[in-house]
Amino acid sequence: MANKKNVAKTWIALRFPLLPLEVFAVNSRINEGADTAIIVTHKQQVVCANPNAVNQGIKQHMSVTTAQILVQSQLLERDIQIEKAAIHQLANTLYSFTPYIEKQTPNPNTHSGLLIEVSRSLTLFKGLGNIITLIQQELQTFNFHYCLGTGHTSKAAWLLSFDKQKKIPDNEKPHTRTDVIEQLQTLDSTLLAQCPQHTISNTQLQTHIAALKKSGFNSLGDIVRQINTQSLASFRKRWGQAFSQLIADIFDIDQVTLQPSLFEKPTTLFQPEEFFHDSIQFDYPITNSAQLMPPMEYLLQNLSRYLYNRQRQCQSIDWVLMDIYHHKQQLEVHTSENQDQWPLLLELSRIQLDAQTLNFEVDTLELRCSNSMPLHASSHSLNFDGDTSARRDKLNHDFTVTTAKLKARLGEDALFKIACTDSHIPEKSQKKVSIAHNTKPSPTPTTTAVRPSWLFEPPLPVQQRQQYLFWRGRLELLQGPERIEGNWWQSPTARDYFIARRDDHLRLWIFYDQLNKSWFVQGVFV
């Protein structure tokens, strides 16, 4: 059931009209010089063009053949996947301002962009003007051309992003619903074709807009005056329910009462992808590891901000070093404790880098973190002098650095720890795992029987000569039997375990296999 409105919505629209071209400029380093005309095409139609091509008469939706006749240009096929990735990265960046983000992904009819609802964030950031300023600062790092609009509905904000004369609200004079509608009235009715919607096909919408023009509705102001003097019923009768609902959604009015809608539609809640990726391309090749430390520090600081904004931690990161020929060298950095700060990760990265040699001159450095986890507050006993906490932190730091050094010198598999598994069979009840692996606490023992500290994998055979048992000496049974059974669904096991003593007084844990009718030594008590 819809909820009654209690807070006026405030939408910010960010439209990226040149994104199909700019993603190529970022990824392929295309030089958009004054002497080069670059055109992005899709299905034999022009999608986007750089200023040089536009100045020579290239227009959107023009056929590729016509464009090639008009101007000699460089043609690029549109890459929708790269555009979607760029929009998603932008949404991840703006998630720090609000979780209510709608992505306008690439399509043939409207521009790509983002619609963000910030009414719940106004108090936190002390006004809409401050939010807009901070968003503009964040967008500077992407070098994407964008158009910004604000409104009381998402569609109104999107349409106002086309208005070059619009007034951007500030903290002292925020836009009201009346101000937004007044600005909308100056827009041409053909902009309805650029409005994000999924209920009317583009062909049908273009037909409706052409009919509007013929009926004298040349601007959105003409539509507003028609609504004020009569109602939306005339639009519904002539152009259908879907088109009249589009008009109602733009202005946020009820089709019957012609008043602001009493009930709000649910706002899309954006879920950011918990994956961090950042890179630096160098102006000159890097030839030694010492030169890599400053850019590594910069990327790790970006990672630390990313983790802080999302209240997450990580236990591993990946470095990728590449040259101009796309040869790759990878470094994996693991910590024994979850981290959200960069200094320790930088120190471990230096250790890993010092243990290797660069296979080529490095042109690009990438940092990836794909296994972050939610930040969990840890509880510690109260200690007012802080000595215990400081010692604990130092021990954790020293242990992490020591294990990293050992792995760098001995190999990734040289260090491991023991983790419990769900099995009653002794040699299958534990396994080796990476030291960076999060293991569950050891389960509470279900038996008080004595267990050896050293187990053989696999168990070693015991010889039986007449009524005596021998394993590197004669054995004498002291205690038992203890029946252990399990693994019936795969490889049934039934064993009777005994504690035995060898003639040199070494105590052993041995068993009689009921299925194979043989004796084995399982472990040694030391």
C-alpha positions as CSV (number, residue, x, y, z in Angstrom):
1,M,0.0,0.0,0.0
2,A,1.3,3.4,-0.9
3,N,2.3,5.8,1.9
4,K,1.1,9.3,2.2
5,K,3.5,12.0,1.3
6,N,5.2,13.7,4.2
7,V,8.3,15.1,2.6
8,A,8.5,17.0,-0.7
9,K,10.7,15.2,-3.1
10,T,13.8,16.9,-4.6
11,W,15.3,15.3,-7.7
12,I,18.6,16.0,-9.4
13,A,19.0,14.9,-13.0
14,L,22.5,14.3,-14.5
15,R,22.4,13.8,-18.2
16,F,25.5,12.7,-20.2
17,P,24.8,13.6,-23.8
18,L,28.3,12.8,-25.1
19,L,28.9,9.7,-23.1
20,P,28.9,7.3,-26.1
21,L,31.9,9.3,-27.4
22,E,33.6,10.1,-24.1
23,V,33.9,6.5,-22.9
24,F,36.0,5.9,-26.0
25,A,38.2,8.9,-25.2
26,V,38.8,7.6,-21.7
27,N,39.5,4.0,-22.7
28,S,41.1,4.4,-26.1
29,R,42.8,7.8,-25.6
30,I,41.3,9.2,-28.8
31,N,42.5,12.7,-29.4
32,E,39.5,15.0,-30.0
33,G,41.6,17.6,-31.8
34,A,40.2,20.4,-33.8
35,D,41.2,18.7,-37.1
36,T,39.5,15.4,-36.3
37,A,35.8,14.6,-36.8
38,I,34.7,11.6,-34.7
39,I,31.3,9.9,-35.0
40,V,29.9,7.2,-32.9
41,T,27.4,5.0,-34.7
42,H,24.9,2.3,-33.8
43,K,22.8,0.2,-36.3
44,Q,23.9,2.5,-39.2
45,Q,22.8,5.7,-37.5
46,V,24.7,8.5,-35.8
47,V,24.5,8.3,-32.0
48,C,27.0,11.0,-31.0
49,A,29.6,13.2,-32.6
50,N,32.4,15.5,-31.4
51,P,32.1,19.3,-31.8
52,N,34.2,19.2,-35.1
53,A,31.7,16.8,-36.7
54,V,28.7,18.7,-35.4
55,N,30.0,21.9,-36.8
56,Q,30.2,20.3,-40.2
57,G,26.5,19.3,-40.1
58,I,26.5,15.9,-38.4
59,K,23.3,15.3,-36.4
60,Q,21.9,12.6,-34.2
61,H,20.0,9.8,-35.9
62,M,21.5,10.8,-39.3
63,S,22.4,7.7,-41.4
64,V,26.0,6.7,-41.5
65,T,26.1,7.0,-45.3
66,T,24.9,10.6,-45.2
67,A,27.4,11.5,-42.5
68,Q,30.3,10.0,-44.5
69,I,29.2,12.1,-47.5
70,L,29.2,15.3,-45.5
71,V,32.5,14.9,-43.7
72,Q,35.5,12.7,-43.6
73,S,35.5,11.3,-40.1
74,Q,36.6,8.5,-37.8
75,L,33.7,6.1,-37.2
76,L,33.4,4.2,-33.9
77,E,30.8,1.6,-33.2
78,R,28.9,2.3,-30.0
79,D,29.9,0.1,-27.0
80,I,26.9,-0.1,-24.8
81,Q,28.6,-2.3,-22.2
82,I,31.3,0.4,-21.6
83,E,28.6,3.0,-21.2
84,K,26.6,0.9,-18.7
85,A,29.8,0.4,-16.7
86,A,30.5,4.1,-16.7
87,I,26.9,4.9,-15.5
88,H,27.2,2.2,-12.8
89,Q,30.6,3.7,-11.7
90,L,29.0,7.2,-11.5
91,A,26.1,5.7,-9.4
92,N,28.6,4.1,-7.0
93,T,30.3,7.5,-6.6
94,L,27.1,9.4,-5.9
95,Y,25.9,6.7,-3.5
96,S,27.6,8.7,-0.7
97,F,25.0,11.4,-1.1
98,T,21.8,9.3,-1.3
99,P,20.8,5.6,-1.8
100,Y,17.8,6.7,-4.0
101,I,19.4,6.5,-7.5
102,E,17.8,5.6,-10.8
103,K,20.1,4.8,-13.7
104,Q,19.1,5.8,-17.2
105,T,21.1,3.2,-19.2
106,P,22.0,3.7,-22.9
107,N,19.1,3.4,-25.4
108,P,18.5,4.7,-28.9
109,N,16.0,7.4,-27.9
110,T,17.2,9.1,-24.8
111,H,20.6,10.1,-23.3
112,S,22.3,8.1,-20.5
113,G,22.2,9.6,-17.0
114,L,21.3,9.4,-13.4
115,L,18.2,10.6,-11.4
116,I,18.9,11.0,-7.7
117,E,16.4,11.9,-5.0
118,V,18.0,13.9,-2.2
119,S,15.2,15.2,0.0
120,R,16.3,13.0,2.9
121,S,19.9,14.3,2.6
122,L,19.2,18.0,2.6
123,T,19.7,18.4,6.4
124,L,22.9,16.3,6.4
125,F,24.5,18.4,3.7
126,K,23.0,21.7,4.8
127,G,21.0,22.5,1.7
128,L,20.5,21.6,-1.9
129,G,23.1,24.0,-3.1
130,N,25.8,22.3,-1.1
131,I,24.8,18.9,-2.5
132,I,25.0,20.1,-6.0
133,T,28.4,21.7,-5.4
134,L,29.8,18.5,-3.9
135,I,28.3,16.4,-6.8
136,Q,29.9,18.7,-9.3
137,Q,33.3,18.3,-7.5
138,E,32.9,14.5,-7.7
139,L,32.1,14.6,-11.4
140,Q,35.2,16.5,-12.2
141,T,37.3,13.3,-11.8
142,F,35.4,11.6,-14.6
143,N,35.8,14.3,-17.3
144,F,32.3,13.6,-18.7
145,H,30.3,16.4,-20.1
146,Y,27.0,16.6,-18.2
147,C,23.8,18.6,-18.0
148,L,22.1,19.1,-14.6
149,G,18.5,19.8,-13.7
150,T,16.5,19.9,-10.5
151,G,12.8,19.4,-10.0
152,H,10.0,18.1,-7.7
153,T,9.7,15.0,-9.9
154,S,12.4,12.9,-11.7
155,K,10.9,13.6,-15.1
156,A,10.7,17.4,-14.4
157,A,14.4,17.4,-13.3
158,W,15.4,15.5,-16.5
159,L,13.5,17.9,-18.8
160,L,15.0,20.9,-17.1
161,S,18.5,19.6,-17.7
162,F,17.8,20.6,-21.4
163,D,17.0,24.2,-20.3
164,K,20.1,26.3,-20.9
165,Q,18.4,29.3,-19.1
166,K,17.5,27.3,-15.9
167,K,18.3,28.6,-12.5
168,I,20.2,26.2,-10.2
169,P,18.8,26.5,-6.7
170,D,21.0,27.5,-3.8
171,N,20.8,27.0,0.0
172,E,19.0,30.3,0.6
173,K,16.4,30.0,-2.2
174,P,15.6,26.4,-3.0
175,H,13.2,25.8,-5.8
176,T,9.6,25.2,-4.9
177,R,7.1,23.2,-6.9
178,T,5.7,26.4,-8.4
179,D,9.1,27.5,-9.5
180,V,9.8,24.2,-11.2
181,I,6.5,24.3,-13.1
182,E,7.2,27.8,-14.1
183,Q,10.5,26.8,-15.6
184,L,9.0,23.8,-17.4
185,Q,6.5,26.0,-19.2
186,T,9.3,27.5,-21.3
187,L,10.4,24.2,-22.8
188,D,9.4,23.0,-26.2
189,S,6.9,20.1,-26.3
190,T,9.2,18.1,-28.5
191,L,11.4,17.4,-25.4
192,L,8.7,15.0,-24.3
193,A,10.4,12.5,-26.6
194,Q,13.6,12.8,-24.4
195,C,11.7,12.1,-21.2
196,P,12.6,8.7,-19.5
197,Q,9.6,6.4,-19.6
198,H,8.8,2.8,-20.5
199,T,5.1,2.8,-21.2
200,I,4.9,4.3,-24.7
201,S,7.0,3.2,-27.7
202,N,9.2,5.9,-29.2
203,T,7.3,5.7,-32.5
204,Q,3.9,6.2,-30.8
205,L,5.3,9.0,-28.6
206,Q,6.7,10.9,-31.7
207,T,3.2,10.5,-33.3
208,H,1.6,12.0,-30.1
209,I,4.1,14.9,-30.1
210,A,3.4,15.7,-33.8
211,A,-0.3,15.7,-33.0
212,L,0.3,18.0,-30.1
213,K,2.1,20.5,-32.4
214,K,-0.7,20.4,-34.9
215,S,-3.2,21.1,-32.1
216,G,-1.2,24.2,-31.0
217,F,0.6,22.7,-28.0
218,N,4.0,24.1,-28.9
219,S,5.4,24.3,-25.4
220,L,4.8,22.6,-22.0
221,G,3.3,25.9,-21.0
222,D,0.5,25.3,-23.5
223,I,-0.1,21.9,-21.9
224,V,-0.2,23.5,-18.4
225,R,-2.7,26.1,-19.4
226,Q,-4.9,23.4,-20.9
227,I,-4.8,21.4,-17.7
228,N,-5.6,24.5,-15.6
229,T,-8.6,25.6,-17.7
230,Q,-10.0,22.1,-18.3
231,S,-8.3,18.9,-17.2
232,L,-6.1,16.0,-18.3
233,A,-9.2,14.3,-19.6
234,S,-8.9,15.9,-23.0
235,F,-5.3,14.5,-23.4
236,R,-6.5,11.1,-22.2
237,K,-9.3,11.0,-24.7
238,R,-7.2,12.0,-27.7
239,W,-3.9,10.3,-26.9
240,G,-4.6,7.6,-24.4
241,Q,-4.1,6.8,-20.7
242,A,-0.3,6.2,-21.0
243,F,0.4,9.6,-22.5
244,S,-1.8,11.5,-20.0
245,Q,-0.1,9.6,-17.2
246,L,3.3,10.8,-18.6
247,I,2.1,14.4,-18.4
248,A,0.8,13.8,-14.8
249,D,4.1,12.2,-13.7
250,I,6.1,15.2,-15.0
251,F,4.1,17.8,-13.1
252,D,3.2,15.4,-10.2
253,I,-0.6,15.9,-10.4
254,D,-3.5,13.7,-9.9
255,Q,-5.4,13.1,-13.1
256,V,-8.8,13.5,-11.4
257,T,-8.3,16.2,-8.8
258,L,-5.6,18.1,-10.8
259,Q,-3.9,18.7,-7.4
260,P,-0.5,17.4,-6.2
261,S,-0.6,13.7,-5.8
262,L,-1.4,12.5,-2.3
263,F,0.5,9.3,-2.6
264,E,4.1,8.9,-3.7
265,K,5.4,6.2,-6.0
266,P,8.2,4.0,-4.5
267,T,11.7,5.3,-5.1
268,T,14.3,3.0,-6.5
269,L,16.9,2.0,-3.9
270,F,20.3,1.7,-5.5
271,Q,22.4,-1.2,-4.3
272,P,26.1,-0.4,-5.2
273,E,28.3,-3.2,-6.4
274,E,30.8,-3.9,-3.7
275,F,33.8,-4.0,-6.0
276,F,36.6,-1.5,-6.1
277,H,38.6,-0.8,-9.2
278,D,40.9,2.1,-9.9
279,S,43.9,2.6,-12.1
280,I,46.7,5.1,-13.0
281,Q,48.3,5.4,-16.4
282,F,51.8,6.9,-16.2
283,D,53.2,9.6,-18.5
284,Y,56.4,7.7,-18.7
285,P,57.3,4.0,-18.1
286,I,58.1,2.9,-14.6
287,T,61.3,0.9,-14.4
288,N,61.8,0.1,-10.7
289,S,59.6,-0.8,-7.8
290,A,60.5,2.3,-5.7
291,Q,58.8,4.5,-8.3
292,L,55.5,2.5,-7.9
293,M,55.1,3.3,-4.2
294,P,53.6,6.9,-4.5
295,P,50.9,5.8,-7.0
296,M,50.2,2.7,-4.9
297,E,49.7,5.0,-1.9
298,Y,47.3,7.2,-3.9
299,L,45.2,4.2,-5.1
300,L,45.1,2.7,-1.6
301,Q,43.9,6.1,-0.2
302,N,41.1,5.9,-2.7
303,L,40.3,2.4,-1.6
304,S,40.3,3.5,2.0
305,R,37.7,6.3,1.3
306,Y,35.6,3.8,-0.7
307,L,35.6,1.4,2.3
308,Y,34.8,4.2,4.8
309,N,31.9,5.5,2.7
310,R,30.4,2.1,2.5
311,Q,31.3,1.0,6.0
312,R,33.2,-2.1,4.8
313,Q,36.5,-3.8,5.3
314,C,38.7,-6.0,3.1
315,Q,41.2,-8.7,3.7
316,S,42.8,-9.0,0.3
317,I,43.6,-6.7,-2.7
318,D,45.0,-7.4,-6.1
319,W,47.6,-5.3,-8.0
320,V,47.8,-5.5,-11.8
321,L,50.9,-4.1,-13.5
322,M,50.7,-3.7,-17.3
323,D,52.9,-2.3,-20.1
324,I,51.9,-0.7,-23.4
325,Y,51.6,-4.2,-24.9
326,H,49.1,-5.2,-22.2
327,H,51.5,-7.8,-20.7
328,K,50.4,-8.3,-17.1
329,Q,52.0,-9.0,-13.8
330,Q,49.8,-9.5,-10.7
331,L,50.4,-9.2,-7.0
332,E,48.1,-10.6,-4.4
333,V,48.2,-9.0,-0.9
334,H,46.4,-10.7,2.0
335,T,46.1,-9.6,5.6
336,S,45.3,-11.8,8.7
337,E,42.8,-9.2,9.9
338,N,40.1,-7.1,8.1
339,Q,41.3,-3.7,7.2
340,D,39.7,-0.4,6.2
341,Q,42.9,1.8,6.4
342,W,45.6,2.0,3.8
343,P,49.0,2.2,5.6
344,L,49.2,-1.5,6.5
345,L,48.1,-2.5,3.0
346,L,50.8,-0.3,1.5
347,E,53.4,-1.9,3.7
348,L,52.4,-5.3,2.7
349,S,52.3,-4.3,-1.0
350,R,55.9,-3.0,-0.6
351,I,57.0,-6.4,0.9
352,Q,55.3,-8.3,-2.0
353,L,56.9,-6.0,-4.6
354,D,60.4,-6.2,-3.1
355,A,60.2,-10.0,-3.4
356,Q,59.6,-9.8,-7.1
357,T,61.3,-8.3,-10.1
358,L,59.5,-6.2,-12.7
359,N,59.2,-8.2,-15.9
360,F,58.7,-5.1,-18.0
361,E,58.4,-1.3,-17.9
362,V,55.1,-0.5,-16.2
363,D,52.7,1.8,-18.1
364,T,49.5,1.2,-16.1
365,L,48.9,0.3,-12.4
366,E,45.5,-1.1,-11.4
367,L,44.1,-1.8,-7.9
368,R,41.2,-4.2,-7.4
369,C,39.3,-5.2,-4.3
370,S,36.5,-7.7,-4.9
371,N,36.0,-9.3,-1.5
372,S,35.1,-6.6,0.8
373,M,32.8,-7.3,3.8
374,P,30.5,-5.3,6.1
375,L,32.3,-3.5,8.9
376,H,31.6,-5.2,12.2
377,A,32.2,-3.2,15.4
378,S,34.5,-5.1,17.7
379,S,34.0,-5.1,21.5
380,H,37.0,-4.9,23.8
381,S,37.3,-4.8,27.6
382,L,37.5,-1.4,29.2
383,N,41.0,-0.2,29.7
384,F,41.3,3.4,30.7
385,D,45.1,3.7,30.2
386,G,44.9,2.2,26.7
387,D,48.0,0.1,27.1
388,T,46.3,-3.2,26.5
389,S,44.5,-2.1,23.3
390,A,47.8,-0.6,22.0
391,R,49.7,-3.8,22.7
392,R,47.0,-5.8,21.0
393,D,47.0,-3.6,17.9
394,K,50.8,-3.8,17.7
395,L,50.8,-7.6,18.0
396,N,48.2,-7.8,15.2
397,H,50.2,-5.5,13.1
398,D,53.5,-7.4,13.7
399,F,51.9,-10.8,13.0
400,T,50.4,-9.5,9.8
401,V,53.7,-8.1,8.6
402,T,55.6,-11.2,9.6
403,T,53.3,-13.6,7.8
404,A,53.4,-11.3,4.7
405,K,57.2,-11.5,4.7
406,L,57.2,-15.2,5.1
407,K,54.8,-15.7,2.2
408,A,56.8,-13.3,0.0
409,R,59.9,-15.3,0.6
410,L,58.6,-18.9,0.9
411,G,55.6,-18.8,-1.4
412,E,51.8,-18.4,-0.9
413,D,51.4,-22.1,0.1
414,A,54.1,-22.1,2.7
415,L,51.9,-20.8,5.4
416,F,48.6,-22.3,6.3
417,K,46.3,-23.0,9.3
418,I,44.0,-25.8,10.3
419,A,40.3,-25.5,9.9
420,C,37.6,-27.9,11.2
421,T,35.4,-29.8,8.8
422,D,32.1,-31.6,9.3
423,S,33.3,-35.2,9.6
424,H,33.7,-37.7,12.5
425,I,36.6,-39.5,10.7
426,P,39.8,-38.1,12.4
427,E,41.9,-37.6,9.3
428,K,39.0,-35.9,7.5
429,S,37.9,-33.7,10.5
430,Q,40.5,-31.0,9.6
431,K,41.9,-29.4,6.6
432,K,44.7,-26.9,5.6
433,V,43.5,-23.5,4.6
434,S,45.2,-20.2,3.7
435,I,46.3,-18.2,6.6
436,A,44.1,-15.3,5.3
437,H,41.0,-17.5,5.3
438,N,38.3,-16.7,7.8
439,T,37.8,-19.9,9.8
440,K,35.0,-20.7,12.2
441,P,35.9,-21.3,15.9
442,S,36.7,-24.9,16.8
443,P,33.5,-26.7,17.8
444,T,32.9,-27.7,21.4
445,P,34.2,-31.3,21.8
446,T,31.4,-33.9,22.0
447,T,33.5,-36.5,23.8
448,T,35.9,-36.5,26.7
449,A,38.1,-39.2,25.1
450,V,41.8,-38.6,24.9
451,R,43.1,-37.5,21.5
452,P,46.7,-37.5,20.2
453,S,48.4,-34.2,19.2
454,W,49.8,-35.7,16.0
455,L,47.7,-37.5,13.3
456,F,49.0,-39.5,10.3
457,E,47.4,-38.8,6.9
458,P,46.8,-41.4,5.7
459,P,46.8,-43.9,8.7
460,L,49.8,-46.2,8.6
461,P,49.3,-50.1,8.6
462,V,50.1,-52.1,11.7
463,Q,51.4,-55.6,11.3
464,Q,49.8,-58.5,13.2
465,R,51.8,-61.5,14.1
466,Q,49.8,-64.2,15.8
467,Q,48.1,-62.5,18.7
468,Y,50.6,-59.5,18.8
469,L,50.6,-56.1,17.0
470,F,53.8,-54.5,15.7
471,W,54.6,-51.0,14.4
472,R,58.3,-50.2,14.7
473,G,58.1,-52.3,17.8
474,R,55.7,-54.4,19.7
475,L,52.4,-52.8,20.8
476,E,50.4,-53.3,24.0
477,L,46.7,-52.2,24.2
478,L,46.0,-50.0,27.2
479,Q,42.6,-48.6,26.7
480,G,39.6,-49.1,24.3
481,P,37.7,-49.8,22.2
482,E,36.0,-46.6,21.1
483,R,33.8,-47.0,18.0
484,I,33.9,-44.3,15.4
485,E,31.6,-44.6,12.3
486,G,30.6,-42.2,9.5
487,N,30.7,-41.3,5.9
488,W,28.0,-43.9,5.1
489,W,26.7,-42.0,2.1
490,Q,30.1,-42.1,0.2
491,S,32.7,-44.5,1.7
492,P,31.4,-46.2,4.8
493,T,33.8,-46.3,7.8
494,A,33.6,-48.3,11.0
495,R,36.6,-48.4,13.3
496,D,37.4,-49.5,16.9
497,Y,40.1,-47.2,18.4
498,F,42.5,-48.1,21.1
499,I,45.3,-46.4,23.0
500,A,48.4,-48.6,22.7
501,R,51.9,-48.4,24.2
502,R,55.0,-49.5,22.3
503,D,57.9,-51.3,23.9
504,D,59.8,-48.0,24.1
505,H,56.9,-46.5,26.1
506,L,55.6,-44.3,23.2
507,R,51.9,-44.1,23.3
508,L,50.0,-44.5,20.0
509,W,46.4,-44.2,18.9
510,I,45.5,-47.2,16.8
511,F,42.3,-48.7,15.3
512,Y,40.9,-51.9,13.9
513,D,39.0,-51.3,10.6
514,Q,35.9,-53.4,10.9
515,L,35.3,-53.4,7.1
516,N,38.9,-54.2,5.9
517,K,39.7,-56.4,8.9
518,S,43.1,-54.6,9.4
519,W,45.0,-52.6,12.0
520,F,46.3,-49.1,11.5
521,V,48.1,-46.4,13.6
522,Q,46.3,-43.1,13.5
523,G,48.4,-40.8,15.7
524,V,51.1,-40.3,18.3
525,F,50.7,-38.9,21.8
526,V,53.6,-36.5,22.4
